[in-house]
Amino acid sequence: MTNWVDFLLAGLAALAAGLVNALAGGGTLITFPALVALGFPAVVANVTNTVALCPGYLGATFAQAKDLRGQGGRMRLLLPVSALGGIVGGFLLLHTGEKLFQQLVPYLILLASGLLAANDPVRGWLSRRRKTPTTVSVVTPASGKAPQKVGWGSLAWLALPVGLAAVYGGYFGAGLSVIVLAVLGVVLDDSITRLNALKQSVSFSVNLAAAIFFVFSGKVVWPVALVMMFGALLGGALGGRLAGKIKPALLRWLVVVIGVVVAIVYFVR
């Protein structure tokens, strides 16, 4: 890839992904197909994409830091588990043959599109669940009070499903946040705002661990990754300014449609 137009297109795709991630999620469904279309092998495109979009996850985590207060016990368990899962997923990706991964790509994109489409139903279910008694209460939120301390035995129920979700996140990543949010909502009894902040920190841990692992893989196309990092950060900042002016659901469904179309193109090819 030596044409400056290709760098421009990669940067624009990352800008769009950063904007989409800031408002609705699913930016990987834009950048990964873009890199493949520019001629990168699928595994190299996925590795480069993971590294390039990592700074965007950091910004989103900092933006919700205030909602992580009182969740130290959860984070001490879940962040190491999610980081380990991200590394395992990255290891599996690097040991998947290019031909096999290309065959898996359309199914992974369809899965990610389905997860993104499930985002609003999952949040709606969580909203309804907050209004009804739950059978598994790990935290009892009280208005204006810090959450009760959580026993490690109860919290450990989260380790396995979050770890498995993290493996998927390290392997491909798109739609990871929807899985994590659903798992947290099943086990923890807390507000959606706080669960969303915890979900964001888990997703960042997965992405960061996988990205660090990929740095030493020799498969990161650094000139492209750096251009995309800049584009993703710019897109994230733009998305923050457009928050409230663009309906996230509309943008999310646009990305879902793009993902389905891309998957169909892969199947046809």
C-alpha positions as CSV (number, residue, x, y, z in Angstrom):
1,M,0.0,0.0,0.0
2,T,1.9,3.1,-1.2
3,N,-0.7,5.2,-2.8
4,W,-1.5,8.3,-0.7
5,V,-5.2,7.9,-1.7
6,D,-5.2,4.6,0.1
7,F,-3.9,6.3,3.3
8,L,-6.6,8.9,2.9
9,L,-9.3,6.3,2.5
10,A,-8.1,4.4,5.6
11,G,-8.1,7.6,7.6
12,L,-11.6,8.5,6.5
13,A,-12.8,5.0,7.4
14,A,-11.3,5.4,10.8
15,L,-12.8,8.9,11.2
16,A,-16.2,7.4,10.4
17,A,-15.6,4.5,12.8
18,G,-14.6,6.9,15.6
19,L,-17.7,8.9,15.1
20,V,-19.9,5.8,15.0
21,N,-18.3,4.3,18.1
22,A,-18.8,7.6,20.0
23,L,-22.5,7.7,19.1
24,A,-23.7,4.1,18.5
25,G,-20.9,1.5,18.3
26,G,-19.9,-0.8,15.6
27,G,-17.1,1.1,14.0
28,T,-15.1,-2.1,13.3
29,L,-17.8,-3.0,10.7
30,I,-16.5,0.1,8.8
31,T,-12.8,-0.1,9.2
32,F,-12.1,-3.8,8.9
33,P,-13.9,-4.2,5.5
34,A,-12.2,-1.0,4.3
35,L,-8.8,-2.4,5.1
36,V,-9.6,-5.6,3.3
37,A,-10.9,-3.7,0.3
38,L,-7.6,-1.8,0.2
39,G,-5.8,-5.1,-0.3
40,F,-4.7,-6.2,3.1
41,P,-4.9,-9.9,4.1
42,A,-7.8,-10.4,6.5
43,V,-5.7,-11.3,9.5
44,V,-3.4,-8.3,9.0
45,A,-6.4,-6.0,8.5
46,N,-8.0,-7.3,11.7
47,V,-4.7,-6.9,13.7
48,T,-4.0,-3.4,12.4
49,N,-7.6,-2.4,13.0
50,T,-7.5,-3.5,16.6
51,V,-4.4,-1.5,17.3
52,A,-5.6,1.6,15.4
53,L,-9.0,1.9,17.2
54,C,-7.6,1.3,20.7
55,P,-7.2,5.0,21.6
56,G,-10.9,5.5,21.0
57,Y,-11.8,3.0,23.7
58,L,-9.5,4.8,26.1
59,G,-11.4,8.1,25.5
60,A,-14.8,6.5,26.0
61,T,-13.6,4.9,29.3
62,F,-12.4,8.2,30.7
63,A,-15.6,9.9,29.7
64,Q,-17.6,7.5,32.0
65,A,-15.0,7.3,34.8
66,K,-17.3,9.0,37.3
67,D,-19.8,6.1,37.0
68,L,-17.1,3.6,38.0
69,R,-16.9,4.9,41.5
70,G,-17.7,2.2,44.0
71,Q,-17.1,-0.6,41.5
72,G,-13.5,-1.3,42.5
73,G,-14.2,-4.8,43.5
74,R,-15.8,-5.7,40.2
75,M,-13.0,-4.1,38.3
76,R,-10.3,-5.9,40.3
77,L,-11.8,-9.2,39.1
78,L,-13.1,-8.4,35.7
79,L,-10.3,-6.4,34.2
80,P,-7.6,-9.1,34.6
81,V,-10.1,-11.7,33.3
82,S,-11.0,-9.5,30.3
83,A,-7.3,-8.8,29.6
84,L,-6.4,-12.4,29.7
85,G,-9.4,-13.2,27.4
86,G,-8.3,-10.5,24.9
87,I,-4.8,-12.1,24.8
88,V,-6.2,-15.6,24.3
89,G,-8.4,-14.2,21.5
90,G,-5.5,-12.5,19.9
91,F,-3.4,-15.7,20.1
92,L,-6.2,-17.7,18.4
93,L,-6.4,-15.0,15.7
94,L,-2.7,-15.1,14.9
95,H,-2.8,-18.9,14.8
96,T,-5.8,-19.0,12.4
97,G,-4.7,-19.5,8.9
98,E,-5.4,-16.7,6.4
99,K,-7.6,-19.0,4.3
100,L,-9.6,-20.2,7.3
101,F,-10.0,-16.7,8.7
102,Q,-11.2,-15.4,5.3
103,Q,-13.9,-18.1,5.3
104,L,-14.9,-17.1,8.8
105,V,-15.1,-13.3,8.0
106,P,-18.6,-13.2,6.6
107,Y,-20.0,-15.1,9.6
108,L,-18.1,-12.9,12.0
109,I,-19.5,-9.8,10.3
110,L,-23.0,-11.2,10.4
111,L,-22.6,-12.0,14.1
112,A,-21.3,-8.5,14.8
113,S,-24.2,-7.0,12.9
114,G,-26.7,-9.1,14.8
115,L,-25.1,-8.1,18.1
116,L,-25.3,-4.4,17.1
117,A,-28.9,-4.8,16.1
118,A,-29.6,-6.4,19.6
119,N,-28.1,-3.4,21.4
120,D,-31.4,-1.5,21.8
121,P,-33.5,-4.6,22.8
122,V,-30.8,-5.5,25.4
123,R,-30.9,-2.0,26.9
124,G,-34.7,-2.1,26.9
125,W,-34.7,-5.4,28.7
126,L,-32.2,-4.0,31.3
127,S,-34.4,-1.0,31.8
128,R,-37.4,-3.2,32.5
129,R,-35.3,-5.5,34.7
130,R,-34.3,-2.5,36.9
131,K,-38.0,-1.9,37.6
132,T,-38.7,-5.5,38.7
133,P,-37.3,-7.7,41.5
134,T,-34.4,-9.8,40.4
135,T,-33.5,-13.4,41.5
136,V,-29.8,-12.7,41.5
137,S,-28.8,-9.6,43.4
138,V,-25.1,-8.9,43.7
139,V,-25.4,-5.2,44.5
140,T,-28.3,-3.5,46.2
141,P,-28.3,0.1,44.9
142,A,-29.7,2.7,47.3
143,S,-30.5,6.2,46.3
144,G,-27.6,8.5,47.2
145,K,-25.5,5.7,48.8
146,A,-22.5,3.7,47.7
147,P,-23.3,0.2,46.6
148,Q,-22.8,-2.6,49.1
149,K,-19.6,-4.6,49.0
150,V,-19.8,-7.7,46.9
151,G,-18.5,-11.1,48.0
152,W,-15.9,-12.6,45.7
153,G,-17.9,-15.9,45.6
154,S,-20.9,-14.1,44.1
155,L,-18.9,-11.9,41.8
156,A,-17.0,-14.9,40.4
157,W,-20.2,-15.8,38.5
158,L,-19.2,-13.1,36.1
159,A,-15.7,-14.3,35.4
160,L,-16.5,-17.2,33.0
161,P,-19.0,-15.4,30.7
162,V,-17.0,-12.2,30.6
163,G,-13.8,-14.2,29.9
164,L,-15.5,-16.0,27.0
165,A,-16.8,-12.7,25.6
166,A,-13.3,-11.3,26.0
167,V,-11.8,-14.1,23.9
168,Y,-14.3,-13.2,21.1
169,G,-13.3,-9.5,21.5
170,G,-9.6,-10.3,21.1
171,Y,-10.4,-12.4,18.1
172,F,-12.6,-10.0,16.2
173,G,-14.2,-7.5,18.6
174,A,-17.2,-6.0,16.8
175,G,-20.3,-6.2,19.0
176,L,-18.3,-7.1,22.2
177,S,-19.9,-4.4,24.3
178,V,-23.4,-5.7,23.7
179,I,-22.4,-9.2,25.0
180,V,-20.7,-7.8,28.0
181,L,-23.6,-5.4,28.9
182,A,-26.0,-8.3,28.7
183,V,-23.9,-10.5,30.9
184,L,-23.4,-7.8,33.5
185,G,-27.2,-7.1,33.4
186,V,-28.0,-10.7,34.2
187,V,-25.7,-11.1,37.2
188,L,-25.5,-7.6,38.7
189,D,-28.3,-5.5,40.1
190,D,-27.3,-1.9,39.3
191,S,-28.3,1.0,37.2
192,I,-27.8,0.9,33.4
193,T,-25.5,3.9,33.6
194,R,-23.1,2.2,36.0
195,L,-23.3,-1.1,34.1
196,N,-22.5,0.7,30.9
197,A,-19.4,2.3,32.4
198,L,-18.2,-1.1,33.7
199,K,-18.9,-2.5,30.3
200,Q,-16.8,0.2,28.7
201,S,-13.9,-0.5,31.0
202,V,-14.1,-4.2,30.3
203,S,-14.2,-3.6,26.5
204,F,-11.2,-1.3,26.8
205,S,-9.2,-3.9,28.8
206,V,-9.9,-6.5,26.1
207,N,-9.0,-4.2,23.3
208,L,-5.8,-2.9,25.0
209,A,-4.6,-6.4,25.9
210,A,-5.1,-7.7,22.4
211,A,-3.5,-4.5,20.9
212,I,-0.4,-4.9,23.1
213,F,-0.2,-8.5,22.1
214,F,-0.5,-7.7,18.4
215,V,2.2,-5.0,18.7
216,F,4.8,-7.8,18.9
217,S,3.2,-10.0,16.2
218,G,4.9,-8.3,13.2
219,K,1.5,-8.0,11.5
220,V,0.6,-4.4,12.3
221,V,0.9,-2.1,9.3
222,W,2.1,0.9,11.4
223,P,1.9,3.7,8.8
224,V,-1.8,2.8,8.2
225,A,-2.4,2.2,11.9
226,L,-1.1,5.7,12.9
227,V,-3.2,7.4,10.2
228,M,-6.2,5.5,11.5
229,M,-5.5,6.4,15.1
230,F,-5.6,10.1,14.2
231,G,-8.8,9.6,12.2
232,A,-10.4,7.6,15.0
233,L,-9.6,10.2,17.6
234,L,-10.9,13.0,15.3
235,G,-14.0,11.0,14.7
236,G,-14.6,10.4,18.4
237,A,-14.2,14.1,19.1
238,L,-16.7,14.9,16.3
239,G,-19.1,12.3,17.6
240,G,-19.0,13.9,21.0
241,R,-20.0,17.3,19.5
242,L,-22.8,15.7,17.5
243,A,-24.2,13.8,20.5
244,G,-27.9,14.7,20.8
245,K,-28.1,15.9,17.2
246,I,-28.0,12.4,15.6
247,K,-30.2,9.6,16.7
248,P,-27.9,6.7,17.8
249,A,-30.5,4.1,16.8
250,L,-30.6,5.4,13.2
251,L,-26.9,5.4,12.9
252,R,-26.7,2.0,14.5
253,W,-29.1,0.5,12.0
254,L,-27.1,2.1,9.1
255,V,-24.0,0.3,10.4
256,V,-26.0,-2.9,10.7
257,V,-27.1,-2.6,7.0
258,I,-23.5,-1.9,6.0
259,G,-22.4,-5.0,7.8
260,V,-25.0,-7.3,6.3
261,V,-24.2,-5.9,2.8
262,V,-20.5,-6.5,3.3
263,A,-21.2,-10.1,4.5
264,I,-23.3,-10.8,1.5
265,V,-20.5,-9.5,-0.8
266,Y,-18.1,-11.9,1.0
267,F,-20.5,-14.8,0.5
268,V,-20.9,-14.0,-3.2
269,R,-17.1,-13.7,-3.7
